[in-house]
Amino acid sequence: MISRVDPQQQARAKLLIFQGISHLSISKRLGLHRATIARIARGDLEAPEPREDHPPGYDERQKRRCPTCGHLVYLWPCLACELETPTGPPDAVPAPPPRQDERRRRADRSFR
Protein backbone atom coordinates (compact mmCIF):
# COMPACT_ATOMS: atom_id res chain seq x y z
CA MET A 1 0.00 0.00 0.00
CA ILE A 2 1.35 3.41 -0.93
CA SER A 3 1.45 5.86 1.94
CA ARG A 4 0.29 9.44 1.99
CA VAL A 5 2.25 10.03 5.17
CA ASP A 6 5.09 12.49 4.86
CA PRO A 7 8.49 10.68 4.71
CA GLN A 8 9.78 12.90 7.54
CA GLN A 9 6.84 11.81 9.70
CA GLN A 10 7.56 8.18 8.87
CA ALA A 11 11.19 8.59 9.87
CA ARG A 12 10.19 10.35 13.10
CA ALA A 13 7.67 7.61 13.90
CA LYS A 14 10.28 4.90 13.28
CA LEU A 15 12.70 6.68 15.60
CA LEU A 16 10.08 6.94 18.34
CA ILE A 17 9.10 3.28 17.86
CA PHE A 18 12.77 2.31 18.16
CA GLN A 19 12.97 4.28 21.42
CA GLY A 20 10.15 2.12 22.81
CA ILE A 21 7.42 4.76 22.98
CA SER A 22 3.89 3.38 22.71
CA HIS A 23 1.96 3.62 19.46
CA LEU A 24 -0.75 5.66 21.18
CA SER A 25 1.76 8.24 22.42
CA ILE A 26 3.40 8.45 19.00
CA SER A 27 0.05 8.88 17.26
CA LYS A 28 -0.90 11.73 19.59
CA ARG A 29 2.50 13.37 19.23
CA LEU A 30 2.60 13.19 15.41
CA GLY A 31 -1.11 13.56 14.72
CA LEU A 32 -1.37 10.23 12.91
CA HIS A 33 -3.83 7.39 13.45
CA ARG A 34 -2.74 4.51 15.70
CA ALA A 35 -3.23 2.06 12.85
CA THR A 36 -0.87 4.12 10.70
CA ILE A 37 1.78 3.97 13.42
CA ALA A 38 1.29 0.20 13.63
CA ARG A 39 1.72 -0.12 9.85
CA ILE A 40 4.91 1.93 10.03
CA ALA A 41 6.17 -0.35 12.82
CA ARG A 42 5.40 -3.47 10.75
CA GLY A 43 6.99 -1.94 7.66
CA ASP A 44 3.78 -2.13 5.64
CA LEU A 45 4.04 1.41 4.30
CA GLU A 46 5.97 1.99 1.11
CA ALA A 47 7.76 5.19 0.34
CA PRO A 48 5.75 7.37 -2.04
CA GLU A 49 6.90 7.28 -5.63
CA PRO A 50 8.36 10.52 -6.96
CA ARG A 51 5.83 12.46 -8.98
CA GLU A 52 6.51 13.72 -12.45
CA ASP A 53 5.48 17.37 -12.44
CA HIS A 54 6.10 17.93 -16.13
CA PRO A 55 3.82 16.99 -19.02
CA PRO A 56 4.89 14.25 -21.43
CA GLY A 57 7.47 15.48 -23.92
CA TYR A 58 8.59 18.35 -21.69
CA ASP A 59 12.09 19.59 -22.45
CA GLU A 60 13.74 21.96 -19.98
CA ARG A 61 15.90 23.40 -22.77
CA GLN A 62 12.83 24.83 -24.53
CA LYS A 63 12.27 27.52 -21.89
CA ARG A 64 12.76 31.09 -23.11
CA ARG A 65 12.41 34.57 -21.64
CA CYS A 66 9.21 36.40 -22.51
CA PRO A 67 10.12 39.61 -24.37
CA THR A 68 7.26 41.49 -22.67
CA CYS A 69 7.56 40.61 -18.98
CA GLY A 70 10.84 38.69 -18.72
CA HIS A 71 9.36 35.55 -17.12
CA LEU A 72 10.99 32.24 -17.98
CA VAL A 73 8.25 30.42 -19.91
CA TYR A 74 7.80 27.15 -21.76
CA LEU A 75 4.56 27.79 -23.63
CA TRP A 76 3.67 30.75 -25.81
CA PRO A 77 2.02 33.16 -25.42
CA CYS A 78 3.28 33.93 -21.94
CA LEU A 79 0.48 33.13 -19.49
CA ALA A 80 1.45 35.98 -17.15
CA CYS A 81 1.19 38.51 -19.99
CA GLU A 82 -2.02 36.93 -21.26
CA LEU A 83 -3.66 37.25 -17.83
CA GLU A 84 -2.64 40.89 -17.47
CA THR A 85 -4.05 42.02 -20.80
CA PRO A 86 -7.68 43.10 -20.68
CA THR A 87 -10.16 40.91 -22.47
CA GLY A 88 -12.56 42.19 -25.03
CA PRO A 89 -12.46 43.35 -28.61
CA PRO A 90 -9.46 45.55 -29.40
CA ASP A 91 -11.65 48.28 -30.88
CA ALA A 92 -13.78 48.62 -27.73
CA VAL A 93 -13.70 52.13 -26.33
CA PRO A 94 -14.30 52.57 -22.60
CA ALA A 95 -17.40 54.53 -21.66
CA PRO A 96 -16.73 58.08 -20.49
CA PRO A 97 -17.25 58.77 -16.79
CA PRO A 98 -20.65 60.24 -15.84
CA ARG A 99 -20.90 63.99 -15.76
CA GLN A 100 -21.00 65.88 -12.48
CA ASP A 101 -24.74 66.70 -12.68
CA GLU A 102 -25.59 63.01 -13.30
CA ARG A 103 -23.62 62.06 -10.20
CA ARG A 104 -25.64 64.53 -8.13
CA ARG A 105 -28.94 63.18 -9.47
CA ARG A 106 -27.91 59.63 -8.64
CA ALA A 107 -26.87 60.67 -5.14
CA ASP A 108 -30.18 62.53 -4.61
CA ARG A 109 -32.17 59.47 -5.69
CA SER A 110 -30.37 57.23 -3.24
CA PHE A 111 -31.49 59.38 -0.28
CA ARG A 112 -35.19 59.31 -1.19
TIBANU-753206 format. One line per 2 residues: number of its first residue (from 1); for each residue x, y, z of C-alpha. Coordinates in steps of 0.5 Angstrom, whole numbers, plus 2048, in hexadecimal, padded with zeros to 3 digits. Example, Ala and Ser with C-alpha at 12.3 -4.5 7.8 and 13.67 -1.06 7.14 Angstrom:
1	819,7F7,810  81B,7FE,80E
This chain:
1	800,800,800  803,807,7FE
3	803,80C,804  801,813,804
5	805,814,80A  80A,819,80A
7	811,815,809  814,81A,80F
9	80E,818,813  80F,810,812
11	816,811,814  814,815,81A
13	80F,80F,81C  815,80A,81B
15	819,80D,81F  814,80E,825
17	812,807,824  81A,805,824
19	81A,809,82B  814,804,82E
21	80F,80A,82E  808,807,82D
23	804,807,827  7FE,80B,82A
25	804,810,82D  807,811,826
27	800,812,823  7FE,817,827
29	805,81B,826  805,81A,81F
31	7FE,81B,81D  7FD,814,81A
33	7F8,80F,81B  7FB,809,81F
35	7FA,804,81A  7FE,808,815
37	804,808,81B  803,800,81B
39	803,800,814  80A,804,814
41	80C,7FF,81A  80B,7F9,816
43	80E,7FC,80F  808,7FC,80B
45	808,803,809  80C,804,802
47	810,80A,801  80C,80F,7FC
49	80E,80F,7F5  811,815,7F2
51	80C,819,7EE  80D,81B,7E7
53	80B,823,7E7  80C,824,7E0
55	808,822,7DA  80A,81C,7D5
57	80F,81F,7D0  811,825,7D5
59	818,827,7D3  81B,82C,7D8
61	820,82F,7D2  81A,832,7CF
63	819,837,7D4  81A,83E,7D2
65	819,845,7D5  812,849,7D3
67	814,84F,7CF  80F,853,7D3
69	80F,851,7DA  816,84D,7DB
71	813,847,7DE  816,840,7DC
73	811,83D,7D8  810,836,7D4
75	809,838,7D1  807,83D,7CC
77	804,842,7CD  807,844,7D4
79	801,842,7D9  803,848,7DE
81	802,84D,7D8  7FC,84A,7D5
83	7F9,84A,7DC  7FB,852,7DD
85	7F8,854,7D6  7F1,856,7D7
87	7EC,852,7D3  7E7,854,7CE
89	7E7,857,7C7  7ED,85B,7C5
91	7E9,861,7C2  7E4,861,7C9
93	7E5,868,7CB  7E3,869,7D3
95	7DD,86D,7D5  7DF,874,7D7
97	7DE,876,7DE  7D7,878,7E0
99	7D6,880,7E0  7D6,884,7E7
101	7CF,885,7E7  7CD,87E,7E5
103	7D1,87C,7EC  7CD,881,7F0
105	7C6,87E,7ED  7C8,877,7EF
107	7CA,879,7F6  7C4,87D,7F7
109	7C0,877,7F5  7C3,872,7FA
111	7C1,877,7FF  7BA,877,7FE
